[in-house]
């Protein structure tokens, strides 16, 4: 019998303070205000996906850096 996962209401504060470096897909979609499919695509493009057994974790710092680079590159092109 599996254990139910406890929801972390203050995920955003934990990530911003540096206490939490990795999130699951559902937490990441809330954190970055994206849909699940888009978040999975961005995480994969950023190279931020880590698989541990049957759990997929995403490195938040790598996604933030990736999005910052994308914004900067598009900003220069415009």
Backbone as ProteinMPNN parsed JSONL, in Angstrom:
{"seq_chain_A": "XXXXXXXXXXXXXXXXXXXXXXXXXXXXXXXXXXXXXXXXXXXXXXXXXXXXXXXXXXXXXXXXXXXXXXXXXXXXXX", "coords_chain_A": {"N_chain_A": [[0.842, -1.169, 0.0], [0.584, 2.186, -0.901], [1.779, 5.395, 0.187], [-0.003, 8.415, 0.677], [0.763, 11.428, -0.989], [2.014, 14.329, 0.546], [0.807, 17.555, 0.188], [2.593, 20.513, -0.545], [2.157, 23.59, 0.479], [3.635, 25.934, 0.516], [5.503, 25.914, -1.592], [6.583, 27.665, -3.491], [7.884, 29.621, -1.917], [9.834, 28.03, -0.717], [11.38, 27.264, -2.919], [12.294, 29.77, -3.837], [13.836, 30.561, -1.664], [15.864, 28.784, -1.817], [15.866, 26.396, -0.516], [14.495, 24.268, -1.599], [15.399, 22.562, -4.373], [14.634, 20.925, -6.437], [11.657, 20.018, -8.189], [8.527, 18.319, -8.687], [6.616, 17.483, -11.632], [3.923, 18.421, -11.34], [4.161, 20.371, -9.335], [5.886, 22.125, -10.594], [4.373, 23.071, -12.752], [2.549, 24.708, -11.462], [4.283, 26.509, -10.246], [5.546, 27.829, -12.387], [3.423, 28.667, -13.853], [2.383, 27.222, -16.119], [1.062, 24.907, -18.517], [0.909, 21.311, -18.203], [2.023, 19.812, -20.388], [3.514, 21.767, -21.765], [5.297, 22.529, -19.742], [6.711, 20.121, -19.369], [7.974, 19.94, -21.862], [9.593, 22.27, -21.897], [11.22, 21.739, -19.676], [12.586, 19.472, -20.567], [13.943, 20.507, -22.82], [15.605, 22.291, -21.498], [17.276, 20.612, -20.224], [16.799, 19.771, -17.66], [15.602, 17.625, -16.469], [15.424, 14.958, -14.222], [15.529, 11.599, -13.509], [14.569, 9.453, -10.994], [14.353, 6.344, -10.06], [11.037, 5.703, -10.199], [10.245, 8.266, -10.16], [10.054, 11.546, -11.41], [12.021, 14.332, -11.385], [12.57, 17.87, -11.513], [15.013, 20.259, -12.147], [14.858, 23.367, -10.863], [16.45, 25.672, -11.063], [17.874, 25.323, -13.456], [15.796, 25.496, -15.322], [14.945, 28.145, -14.903], [17.255, 29.55, -15.701], [17.352, 28.746, -18.384], [14.935, 29.825, -19.397], [15.474, 32.552, -18.982], [17.601, 32.919, -20.776], [16.256, 32.399, -23.185], [14.417, 34.515, -23.26], [16.158, 36.707, -23.337], [17.503, 36.265, -25.784], [15.383, 36.388, -27.61], [14.576, 38.985, -27.118], [16.688, 40.492, -28.13], [16.531, 39.877, -30.833], [14.211, 41.107, -31.672]], "CA_chain_A": [[0.0, 0.0, 0.0], [1.386, 3.395, -1.004], [1.445, 6.527, 1.025], [-0.464, 9.574, -0.085], [1.757, 12.492, -0.998], [1.591, 15.519, 1.262], [0.941, 18.776, -0.613], [3.404, 21.551, 0.071], [1.516, 24.844, 0.102], [4.603, 27.014, 0.369], [6.538, 25.453, -2.517], [7.206, 28.824, -4.122], [8.812, 30.22, -0.959], [10.952, 27.101, -0.533], [12.224, 27.343, -4.112], [12.936, 31.082, -3.861], [14.842, 30.632, -0.601], [16.935, 27.851, -2.142], [15.733, 25.178, 0.27], [14.009, 23.221, -2.5], [16.059, 22.726, -5.664], [13.951, 20.092, -7.418], [10.205, 19.908, -8.051], [7.868, 17.377, -9.578], [5.92, 18.166, -12.717], [2.732, 19.147, -10.887], [4.605, 21.573, -8.624], [6.486, 23.018, -11.587], [3.334, 23.737, -13.537], [2.007, 25.776, -10.615], [5.35, 27.466, -9.984], [5.835, 28.595, -13.594], [2.135, 28.997, -14.504], [2.366, 26.582, -17.434], [0.38, 23.63, -18.595], [1.786, 20.159, -17.992], [2.756, 19.468, -21.604], [4.488, 22.83, -22.014], [6.339, 22.442, -18.719], [7.545, 18.957, -19.683], [8.784, 20.279, -23.037], [10.607, 23.249, -21.484], [12.153, 21.05, -18.783], [13.425, 18.59, -21.388], [14.831, 21.369, -23.613], [16.572, 22.905, -20.589], [18.136, 19.569, -19.666], [16.571, 19.851, -16.225], [14.841, 16.457, -16.019], [16.188, 13.926, -13.529], [14.656, 10.477, -13.16], [15.023, 8.64, -9.874], [13.429, 5.208, -10.056], [9.795, 6.01, -10.915], [9.927, 9.674, -9.886], [10.718, 12.514, -12.274], [12.262, 15.615, -10.733], [13.012, 18.91, -12.428], [15.867, 21.258, -11.513], [14.231, 24.667, -11.066], [17.464, 26.654, -11.456], [18.166, 25.139, -14.88], [14.665, 26.031, -16.091], [14.99, 29.607, -14.812], [18.353, 30.001, -16.571], [16.932, 28.496, -19.762], [13.923, 30.824, -19.762], [16.147, 33.849, -19.057], [18.339, 32.959, -22.051], [15.274, 32.485, -24.269], [13.87, 35.877, -23.251], [17.227, 37.6, -23.768], [17.742, 36.054, -27.212], [14.232, 36.93, -28.351], [14.578, 40.425, -26.923], [17.683, 41.065, -29.05], [16.099, 39.665, -32.204], [13.079, 41.984, -31.993]], "C_chain_A": [[0.884, 1.228, 0.0], [0.912, 4.479, -0.05], [0.944, 7.668, 0.155], [0.567, 10.69, 0.075], [1.214, 13.725, -0.308], [1.838, 16.738, 0.388], [1.731, 19.813, 0.163], [2.875, 22.897, -0.396], [2.521, 25.956, -0.172], [5.781, 26.615, -0.524], [7.297, 26.63, -3.121], [8.233, 29.476, -3.194], [10.044, 29.331, -0.746], [11.914, 27.149, -1.711], [12.987, 28.666, -4.123], [14.025, 31.201, -2.806], [16.003, 29.67, -0.847], [16.878, 26.558, -1.359], [15.345, 24.001, -0.628], [14.567, 23.482, -3.893], [15.334, 21.984, -6.788], [12.46, 20.053, -7.129], [9.712, 18.801, -8.968], [7.111, 18.173, -10.626], [4.727, 18.986, -12.223], [3.093, 20.416, -10.128], [5.176, 22.601, -9.598], [5.466, 23.751, -12.425], [2.719, 24.883, -12.755], [3.034, 26.892, -10.426], [5.597, 28.383, -11.174], [4.581, 28.986, -14.379], [2.085, 28.499, -15.941], [1.496, 25.339, -17.358], [1.392, 22.502, -18.474], [2.63, 19.841, -19.217], [3.836, 20.496, -21.903], [5.624, 22.753, -21.012], [7.268, 21.266, -18.982], [8.487, 19.261, -20.846], [9.914, 21.229, -22.659], [11.656, 22.578, -20.598], [13.108, 20.153, -19.565], [14.418, 19.408, -22.22], [15.927, 21.986, -22.749], [17.543, 21.884, -20.021], [17.991, 19.465, -18.161], [15.865, 18.625, -15.652], [15.781, 15.417, -15.419], [15.214, 12.827, -13.141], [15.321, 9.655, -12.064], [13.984, 7.544, -9.681], [12.176, 5.575, -10.847], [9.375, 7.466, -10.72], [10.71, 10.547, -10.85], [10.803, 13.834, -11.524], [12.811, 16.593, -11.753], [13.822, 19.935, -11.642], [15.339, 22.646, -11.859], [15.241, 25.704, -11.578], [17.794, 26.542, -12.942], [17.035, 25.68, -15.75], [14.683, 27.553, -16.066], [16.082, 30.173, -15.718], [17.981, 29.86, -18.041], [15.931, 29.548, -20.224], [14.531, 32.218, -19.859], [16.92, 33.995, -20.365], [17.382, 33.114, -23.225], [14.724, 33.905, -24.383], [14.912, 36.858, -23.767], [17.462, 37.488, -25.266], [16.584, 36.633, -28.029], [14.165, 38.439, -28.229], [15.544, 41.12, -27.877], [17.244, 40.962, -30.502], [15.007, 40.648, -32.615], [13.52, 43.367, -32.364]], "O_chain_A": [[1.822, 1.324, 0.791], [-0.216, 4.457, 0.442], [1.414, 7.86, -0.966], [1.159, 10.863, 1.14], [0.075, 14.125, -0.552], [2.95, 16.937, -0.101], [1.56, 19.971, 1.372], [3.112, 23.301, -1.534], [2.273, 26.824, -1.008], [6.928, 26.952, -0.229], [8.521, 26.586, -3.244], [9.324, 29.842, -3.632], [11.161, 29.832, -0.61], [13.129, 27.082, -1.524], [14.189, 28.687, -4.388], [15.033, 31.871, -3.03], [17.018, 29.738, -0.154], [17.749, 25.703, -1.516], [15.815, 22.88, -0.435], [14.25, 24.494, -4.519], [15.416, 22.377, -7.952], [12.043, 20.054, -5.971], [10.4, 18.401, -9.906], [6.982, 19.393, -10.519], [4.545, 20.127, -12.647], [2.409, 21.431, -10.26], [4.968, 23.804, -9.437], [5.66, 24.915, -12.775], [2.4, 25.924, -13.329], [2.69, 28.074, -10.445], [5.832, 29.579, -10.998], [4.681, 29.576, -15.455], [1.784, 29.257, -16.863], [1.234, 24.8, -16.283], [2.594, 22.718, -18.626], [3.835, 19.622, -19.094], [4.957, 20.131, -22.258], [6.789, 22.894, -21.382], [8.484, 21.394, -18.836], [9.658, 18.883, -20.818], [11.062, 21.02, -23.052], [12.851, 22.826, -20.756], [14.299, 20.086, -19.258], [15.592, 19.05, -22.317], [17.05, 22.182, -23.214], [18.536, 22.259, -19.397], [18.941, 19.114, -17.461], [15.56, 18.596, -14.459], [16.79, 15.045, -16.018], [14.188, 13.095, -12.515], [16.468, 9.225, -12.187], [12.879, 7.793, -9.2], [12.256, 5.743, -12.064], [8.261, 7.845, -11.082], [11.897, 10.314, -11.082], [9.793, 14.382, -11.085], [13.439, 16.198, -12.735], [13.38, 20.421, -10.601], [15.372, 23.053, -13.021], [14.907, 26.521, -12.436], [17.974, 27.557, -13.615], [17.291, 26.261, -16.805], [14.461, 28.189, -17.096], [15.861, 31.159, -16.421], [18.261, 30.748, -18.847], [16.064, 30.1, -21.316], [14.143, 32.995, -20.732], [16.902, 35.056, -20.989], [17.657, 33.87, -24.156], [14.584, 34.431, -25.487], [14.586, 37.748, -24.552], [17.606, 38.502, -25.948], [16.811, 37.299, -29.039], [13.73, 39.108, -29.167], [15.255, 42.208, -28.375], [17.54, 41.842, -31.311], [14.895, 40.985, -33.794], [12.686, 44.223, -32.661]]}, "name": "protein", "num_of_chains": 1, "seq": "XXXXXXXXXXXXXXXXXXXXXXXXXXXXXXXXXXXXXXXXXXXXXXXXXXXXXXXXXXXXXXXXXXXXXXXXXXXXXX"}
